[in-house]
Amino acid sequence: MKQVNIEELERVCKPVVEYMKKNCSPHETIVITDEQFKIVADTIVIPVNGCES
């Protein structure tokens, strides 16, 4: 596995975080791959931790 350069990663991610703060809701996530980036929105989230079956 290639070693991660934290400083470089932080430098390139800061503008994305600023974009999200201005243009996205707290229910949206940006997924970045080597071929695309996409904004994904959660429609329904129900935590199941501690639920007994």
ZAPA-202154 format. One record per residue: residue in three letters; chain; z, x, y of N, C-alpha, C, CB in turn. Coordinates in nm, 4 decimals, m for minus. Glycine has a CB too. Layout:
BEGIN
{ALA A {Z X Y} {Z X Y} {Z X Y} {Z X Y}}
...
# end
This chain:
BEGIN
{MET A {0.0000 0.0844 m0.1177} {0.0000 0.0000 0.0000} {0.0000 0.0891 0.1242} {0.1222 m0.0961 m0.0003}}
{LYS A {m0.0853 0.0560 0.2179} {m0.0965 0.1329 0.3412} {0.0272 0.1107 0.4287} {m0.2248 0.0939 0.4180}}
{GLN A {0.0764 0.2184 0.4894} {0.1946 0.2087 0.5755} {0.1593 0.1350 0.7049} {0.2511 0.3499 0.6073}}
{VAL A {0.2485 0.0480 0.7484} {0.2278 m0.0341 0.8675} {0.2747 0.0420 0.9905} {0.3024 m0.1693 0.8553}}
{ASN A {0.1896 0.0460 1.0923} {0.2269 0.1040 1.2205} {0.2850 m0.0093 1.3052} {0.1033 0.1732 1.2919}}
{ILE A {0.4177 m0.0162 1.3084} {0.4868 m0.1262 1.3751} {0.4519 m0.1337 1.5236} {0.6373 m0.1112 1.3581}}
{GLU A {0.4445 m0.0199 1.5902} {0.4159 m0.0198 1.7338} {0.2774 m0.0760 1.7622} {0.4274 0.1219 1.7905}}
{GLU A {0.1788 m0.0377 1.6822} {0.0432 m0.0891 1.7020} {0.0361 m0.2384 1.6702} {m0.0569 m0.0117 1.6146}}
{LEU A {0.1027 m0.2789 1.5632} {0.1035 m0.4199 1.5264} {0.1678 m0.5043 1.6369} {0.1781 m0.4401 1.3933}}
{GLU A {0.2771 m0.4570 1.6919} {0.3433 m0.5278 1.8014} {0.2523 m0.5370 1.9237} {0.4748 m0.4578 1.8386}}
{ARG A {0.1821 m0.4297 1.9536} {0.0920 m0.4258 2.0701} {m0.0204 m0.5284 2.0574} {0.0322 m0.2850 2.0868}}
{VAL A {m0.0772 m0.5423 1.9391} {m0.1889 m0.6361 1.9232} {m0.1413 m0.7799 1.9047} {m0.2749 m0.5952 1.8046}}
{CYS A {m0.0176 m0.7998 1.8602} {0.0338 m0.9355 1.8387} {0.0888 m1.0007 1.9645} {0.1409 m0.9328 1.7345}}
{LYS A {0.1358 m0.9214 2.0595} {0.1949 m0.9789 2.1806} {0.1009 m1.0758 2.2526} {0.2351 m0.8681 2.2754}}
{PRO A {m0.0273 m1.0426 2.2721} {m0.1168 m1.1396 2.3379} {m0.1339 m1.2691 2.2580} {m0.2532 m1.0764 2.3607}}
{VAL A {m0.1305 m1.2591 2.1266} {m0.1427 m1.3787 2.0433} {m0.0191 m1.4672 2.0614} {m0.1610 m1.3401 1.8938}}
{VAL A {0.0981 m1.4062 2.0651} {0.2216 m1.4821 2.0862} {0.2187 m1.5502 2.2230} {0.3454 m1.3895 2.0745}}
{GLU A {0.1733 m1.4800 2.3241} {0.1638 m1.5399 2.4576} {0.0653 m1.6562 2.4577} {0.1211 m1.4343 2.5613}}
{TYR A {m0.0465 m1.6400 2.3890} {m0.1439 m1.7491 2.3776} {m0.0791 m1.8711 2.3133} {m0.2671 m1.7042 2.2955}}
{MET A {m0.0058 m1.8489 2.2040} {0.0584 m1.9606 2.1340} {0.1611 m2.0306 2.2226} {0.1256 m1.9113 2.0057}}
{LYS A {0.2371 m1.9541 2.2993} {0.3373 m2.0136 2.3880} {0.2716 m2.1056 2.4904} {0.4177 m1.9039 2.4594}}
{LYS A {0.1530 m2.0680 2.5380} {0.0840 m2.1461 2.6410} {0.0017 m2.2611 2.5840} {m0.0057 m2.0558 2.7216}}
{ASN A {m0.0517 m2.2457 2.4624} {m0.1528 m2.3389 2.4128} {m0.1204 m2.4105 2.2826} {m0.2776 m2.2670 2.3952}}
{CYS A {m0.0133 m2.3762 2.2167} {0.0160 m2.4344 2.0858} {0.1507 m2.5047 2.0878} {0.0142 m2.3262 1.9767}}
{SER A {0.1714 m2.5888 1.9886} {0.2999 m2.6561 1.9734} {0.3861 m2.5750 1.8761} {0.2810 m2.8034 1.9230}}
{PRO A {0.5153 m2.6051 1.8703} {0.6022 m2.5353 1.7751} {0.5673 m2.5642 1.6288} {0.7458 m2.5735 1.8005}}
{HIS A {0.4789 m2.6616 1.6056} {0.4410 m2.6988 1.4699} {0.3139 m2.6287 1.4238} {0.4227 m2.8482 1.4608}}
{GLU A {0.2625 m2.5379 1.5059} {0.1383 m2.4682 1.4724} {0.1656 m2.3211 1.4422} {0.0364 m2.4809 1.5872}}
{THR A {0.0846 m2.2678 1.3521} {0.0938 m2.1288 1.3099} {m0.0458 m2.0686 1.3147} {0.1557 m2.1165 1.1670}}
{ILE A {m0.0548 m1.9424 1.3518} {m0.1837 m1.8723 1.3461} {m0.1844 m1.7855 1.2214} {m0.2082 m1.7856 1.4752}}
{VAL A {m0.2896 m1.8000 1.1412} {m0.3085 m1.7204 1.0207} {m0.4270 m1.6287 1.0461} {m0.3315 m1.8109 0.8937}}
{ILE A {m0.4061 m1.4981 1.0295} {m0.5104 m1.3991 1.0566} {m0.5410 m1.3233 0.9280} {m0.4669 m1.3009 1.1700}}
{THR A {m0.6698 m1.3200 0.8935} {m0.7151 m1.2394 0.7799} {m0.8223 m1.1438 0.8316} {m0.7705 m1.3299 0.6624}}
{ASP A {m0.8792 m1.0666 0.7423} {m0.9846 m0.9743 0.7842} {m1.1169 m1.0458 0.8087} {m1.0037 m0.8659 0.6796}}
{GLU A {m1.1253 m1.1743 0.7769} {m1.2496 m1.2492 0.7958} {m1.2400 m1.3611 0.8981} {m1.2930 m1.3064 0.6660}}
{GLN A {m1.1179 m1.4071 0.9307} {m1.1057 m1.5215 1.0209} {m0.9652 m1.5313 1.0766} {m1.1427 m1.6511 0.9492}}
{PHE A {m0.9518 m1.6129 1.1769} {m0.8192 m1.6556 1.2191} {m0.8250 m1.8057 1.2367} {m0.7734 m1.5837 1.3511}}
{LYS A {m0.7121 m1.8706 1.2102} {m0.7089 m2.0160 1.2201} {m0.5716 m2.0598 1.2682} {m0.7432 m2.0820 1.0842}}
{ILE A {m0.5705 m2.1726 1.3363} {m0.4466 m2.2351 1.3788} {m0.4206 m2.3488 1.2815} {m0.4538 m2.2858 1.5281}}
{VAL A {m0.3040 m2.3458 1.2177} {m0.2657 m2.4435 1.1163} {m0.1490 m2.5240 1.1699} {m0.2290 m2.3746 0.9811}}
{ALA A {m0.1569 m2.6564 1.1560} {m0.0501 m2.7439 1.2036} {0.0218 m2.8079 1.0857} {m0.1061 m2.8522 1.2975}}
{ASP A {0.1548 m2.8083 1.0923} {0.2345 m2.8802 0.9938} {0.2333 m3.0277 1.0309} {0.3806 m2.8247 0.9868}}
{THR A {0.2044 m3.1131 0.9347} {0.2059 m3.2563 0.9582} {0.3429 m3.3143 0.9246} {0.0968 m3.3255 0.8758}}
{ILE A {0.3898 m3.2814 0.8069} {0.5223 m3.3265 0.7643} {0.5911 m3.2105 0.6946} {0.5132 m3.4516 0.6700}}
{VAL A {0.7150 m3.1852 0.7318} {0.7951 m3.0822 0.6662} {0.9301 m3.1438 0.6321} {0.8116 m2.9547 0.7572}}
{ILE A {0.9620 m3.1425 0.5048} {1.0911 m3.1952 0.4609} {1.1566 m3.0865 0.3760} {1.0751 m3.3310 0.3801}}
{PRO A {1.2638 m3.0262 0.4266} {1.3314 m2.9235 0.3467} {1.3966 m2.9855 0.2241} {1.4369 m2.8495 0.4311}}
{VAL A {1.3865 m2.9175 0.1100} {1.4441 m2.9689 m0.0119} {1.5587 m2.8824 m0.0637} {1.3379 m2.9808 m0.1166}}
{ASN A {1.6008 m2.7846 0.0128} {1.7131 m2.7010 m0.0283} {1.8373 m2.7878 m0.0462} {1.7393 m2.5886 0.0753}}
{GLY A {1.9034 m2.7704 m0.1562} {2.0264 m2.8437 m0.1798} {2.0071 m2.9831 m0.2354} {2.1022 m2.8525 m0.0550}}
{CYS A {1.8824 m3.0253 m0.2503} {1.8587 m3.1598 m0.3065} {1.8815 m3.1539 m0.4573} {1.7127 m3.2112 m0.2740}}
{GLU A {1.9500 m3.2535 m0.5080} {1.9722 m3.2613 m0.6523} {1.8674 m3.3519 m0.7134} {2.1148 m3.3128 m0.6847}}
{SER A {1.8201 m3.3149 m0.8323} {1.7203 m3.3992 m0.8989} {1.7822 m3.4869 m1.0032} {1.6129 m3.3151 m0.9616}}
# end
